[in-house]
Amino acid sequence: MYDIVSLGELLIDLIPHQDYTADAPSYEAKVGGAPVNVLSGLAKWGHSTAYISKVGHDAFGAYLLKELKAKGINADNVLIEKTAPTTVAIVSLDENRDRTFDFIRNPGAEQLLTREEVQYSLIRDAKVFHFGSLSLTHEPAREATFEALKYAKENGKIISFDPNYRPLLWESAEEAKTMMVEGLKWAHIVKISDEEVEFITGEKDILKASEFLAKVYSIQLLFVTKGKDGALVKCNEHSFEQRGFEVEPVDTTGAGDSFMASVLHQFLVKSKRIEELTESDLGEMLVFANRVASLSTTKKGGFGIVPVLNEVEVLVNVR
């Protein structure tokens, strides 16, 4: 039995090196892909994890496989694709250390995962199945993702979803919105940013937008992140916000993924059905996730950057 199994993109994030300048840009390679970043946090906190994806038959692909195994993530269903290279994301940081992305992916190996290549037994043996939106951008990975979701639902699994919106990877904004909404329809647990909520609903008021999403798509446990301003949770007729924690950010790449990992960690250790979560439970989840997400911005990249649990337990009580 795995605590969590995830399907999604697996790629290289090229992060600006400390010697980076506009005239002489230099980068360092990090493991990338939102769903696998989530798994890396959960694995670090002692949860059993497995990933479903593809990498290219190249040096980057070999590096990614080595890193997953080193972090204790089962990579038996991370397959090697010989007809396409490993996807590369080039991460740029502005003066506020906020990130923008460019991609080398036309196609990337992870786009070519087929429904027949999915190891469904991993999902059968999981407590939670997690996915993101980037495996929905193109076929055949889109079909593979929906088949995995169908299997997870038929087998009574909790499904979690993080609808990351990366405009450059979609044919159009309309297609992105359609697929992100399709993803929402499957999920019990959702983590979504305030910008993505407005993109999907057209509503600037985050509370109203979250109420709309939860009602229309029957999302039982919904978190809306607001960057440094904290986050909102809506569940079981409870709806409230919690402010963020002040830090000196270095790189915001992994903040959302660290938040998602924190939510799933708390859900797993509380060992309750979603409908049993109390206001106190939700408050604890929100404080924990906000703190971990804030701390994650003090490190580069998004893979394996969450602090150890003992450190989090101390820092959660810092105001």
N, C-alpha and C positions, 0 to 999 in steps of 0.2 A: 504493500500500500504506500503510495506517495501522498505527501501532504498537498502538493500542488504540481500540476503538469501544465506546461504552456506551449503554445504554438505561435510562431511569428518570425519576424526578420532577425537575421544574425549578420552583422556587418562590422566594418572597421570605422570608428570615429577618428578622424584626423583632427586632433586638438592643437590649438596654437601652443608652441613651445615657449618657454620663458624668454628665449632669445628672439622671439618673433618681432619683426618690424615690417612696416608696409613696404620697404625697399628690399628686404631680405626675409620673406616669410618662411618660417620653419614650423614643422608640426611633429607631434608624437602620436603614435598609433595606440588607440584604446579599443577594448571590446565595446561594441555598440549594438543597439536594438532594444527598444523599450521593454518588451516582455522578458528578455533574458536578463536585463538589468534588475528587474523585479525579482527574478529567481535568485540572482546572486545575493541580494539582501536576505532573502528567506533562508538560503543555504547557510549563510554566515551565522544566522540565528538558530541553526540546528534543525531546520525543516528538511525533509526529504523532497527532492525536486528532480524533474526531468524536462528536457526541451525537445521540441519537434521543429526542425528547420532544415536548411541546406546551405552549404558553403561551396565556393569554387575549388577546383583542383589547382590550388596555387598557394603561395607562401602565407598569404593572409588567412586563407581557410585553415591551413595547418595550425597557425597561431591561435585562431579562435577555438578550435577543438581542444588544443592543449590547455588554454585558459579555463574553459568550462570544466574540464576534468579536474584541474587543479583546485577549483572552487567547490568541488563536490557535487556538481550538477551532472546528472545522467545525460550523456550525449550520444547514447546508442542510436537514437533516431535523428541525429543531425547528419544528414547524408551529404555525399560529395557529388557535385554536379560538374561534369566535364565539358559542357557546352556553353557555360557562362561563368564569368569571374565572380569572386566575392564582391558584394556591394560595398562601396566606400562613401561615407558621409564626411564632408568637409565642414567643420564647425568653425564659424567666425564669431568673435566676441566684440561687442561695442564698448563704448567708454563706461557703461554701467555693468559690464561683464555679462550682459544678456546675450543669448546665442541666436544665430541664424544658421541655416543649413543649405549646403549645395550637395548634390548627389551624383555619383558615377554609378549608373544603374539602368542599362538599356539592352537587354534585361540584366538583372543581378541574379545570382544563383538561387536566392531564397524565393524569388518570384516563380520558380519553376517546380516547386513542390506540388505533386499531384495527389489526388484523393487516394490512389492506390498505395502511395508511399507512406501514408500516415500510419503509425503503429497504434492502432486503436486500443490495444491492451493497456498501454500506458494511461490512457484516459479512463479506462474501466477501473484501473487500480488507484485512481486519484480521489482525494476528497474535494479538491477545487480544480477547475479547468479555467485557465486565464488566457486571454488573447488581446490583441490590439488591432488597430485599423489598417496598419501598413500591409498586412498580408491580404487585404481586400482590394488593393489598388489594381491588380492585374490577374488574369488567368495564367496558369491553372491554380495558383495559390489561393485565389478567391474561393473556387469550388472546394478545394481541400479544407479551407477554414470552415466553410459552412457545413461540410460533411462531418467534420470533427465536432462542431457545435451540436449538430443533430444527434450524433452518437452520445455526447455528454448529457444532453437533455433526456434522451431515452433511458439513460442509465442513472438518472436521478442525481447528477452532479451539480454542485454549486458552480455557477459560471460567473466569472468576473471579467470586466472589459475596461480598457483605457483607450478611448478614441482620440489618439494623437492625430492632429491635423498638420500635415506637411504639404502645403500647396503644390510644391514643385513635383511631387510624386503622383499627382492625379491628372487625368485628362482635362478635368474642369472642376470648378467649385461645386457645381450641381451634382456631379457624379460622386464627389467626396461626401457631400451631405447625405445623399441617398444611401451610400454604403455605411456611413457612420450610424445613421438611423436604423438600418437593418441590424447592425451589431447591437444597438441598444435593446432591440426587441428580444434578444436571447438572454440578457444579463440579469442576474440577481444583485450583483455588486458592481457599481460603476464609480470610477474616479475620472473626473473631467475638469478641464480648466474653465475659468470664467470666459475667456475668449472663445473657446470651443462651444460653450453653452450659448453664447450670443450668436455664433456662426450658425448653429443648428436651429435655434428658436427665433432669432431676430429680436429677442427681448433683452434690453440692457439691464433691467432690474434682476439681479441674480437670484433673489429669493423667489420671485414670480416665475422665473425661468426654471428653477429647480423643481418647483411645485408642478409645473407643466410637464417636465420630463418624467418625474416620478409617477404622475397620474396616467399620462398617455401611454407610456411604455412599460408600466407596471414594474418599475425599478424599486426593489425593496430596501436597498441600502445605497444611498447616493451621497457622494462627496464632491463638492465643487471647490477647487483650489484657486487661490487668488494671489499667487506669488508671495511676495514679502508681507502681504496684508493678511495672510492666514488662510482659513478655509471654512466651509460650511458643510454641515451634515444634515441629511433628511432621512428619517427612518421611523417607522411605527408611530406616526403622528407627532414625532418630535422633530423640531427644526431649529438649529441654532448655529452660531458662528463662534470661532475662536481665533484670536489674533495670532499673528506670526511672532517668531522670535528674532531679535536683532542679531545679525552676525556681519562680518566683513566678507562678502562673497568673492570667490575666486572664479567659479564657473558654475552656472546654473543648469548645466546639461542634465544632471541626474536627479534634480529635485523632485520632479513629478514621479519618477520611477521609485525613488526612495519613499515617497509618500504612499504610493500604491503598495509597496512591500510592507510598510508599517501597518496599513489597514488590514492586509491579509494575515499578517503575523498576529495581530490582536484578535482577529476573528477566529483564527485557529486555536490560539491558546485559551480563549474564553470558552470554546467548545459549546456554544449555544446555537440554536437555530436563530435565523435573523429575526423572526417575530418575537423571540424571547429577549432580545437586547434591550436593556433599560436605558433611560436617559443618562444614568451614571456610566454605564458601559460605553455609550457613544461619546460621552465627554472624555473618557480615558483614551479612547481610540483617536480622537481628534487632537488632543494635547500631544500624545505620543507621536503621531504622524507629522504634526506641524514641527515638532522639535527635531525629529530625524531629518525631515526635508530641509530645514534651515541649515543644520550641520552639514548636510551633503554638499551644499554650495561652497564650502570651504575647501573642497577637494576637486581635483580635475577628473572629468569623465563621469560615467554613471554606473560602472560595473564594480561591484564589491566595495562600494565606498561607505556603506552604512557603518556607524560605530558599533562596537561590541555591546551586548545588552547591559552589562554592568554599568558602562559609561552612560547609556541612555537613561537607565533608571535613576541615576544621580542627576543628570541634566534636565530631565523632565520636570523636576521640582524647582528648577531655577526660573525665576521670573524677572 
